[in-house]
């Protein structure tokens, strides 16, 4: 995709929530707010994890940045555990093993930004 010189504005709720496959997560949906064929460099996604749900440990060769919009979670990065909550920002380096679990009583919602190589 070449240079995009046109702004894009949309409501995150207008984007279809899709279940994350059961071999990758439980009780989790993803919305591709800005994805492939829409923007040239970074993709924006919103994940929602129901109480007790988790995203299984995985790694990949790209970084990503997380911003917690709602709820609280246990995040494990390369074996180290962190409790995070609404308003927290997390940087996950490339090739790091990482895992998420909703440890709260409400839906965990977070924004996740990845480079285009991440799709």
C-alpha positions, 0 to 999 in steps of 0.5 A: 500500500502506498502513501495514504493522504486521506484521513479515516475516522470511525467508531470502534463499535462499528467494526465487527467483533470476531472471535479469536480462534479457540486454539489461541484464546478463550472468551476473546474477540478482536476488532481490526479498527485499521487493518490491511488495505486501510492504512500503510504502516501500523494496524490498530486492533481492539481486543475484549476478553471476558472475565476468566478469559485468556490469550495463550502464550505466544511470540512473533518477530514484531513488537506491539504496544498495548493500552488498557481501556477497561478492566484488569489483567495479568500479563506475562512477558518472558516469564515475568508477570505484571498486573495491569489495569485501565490506563496502563500502557505496555510495550512488548518487544519483538520475539517475546513470549507473552500471555494475557488473562482477565483477572477482573469481574468485568470485560477487559478491553485493550487497544493493540498496535502492531506494525504491518509486518504483524499481519 
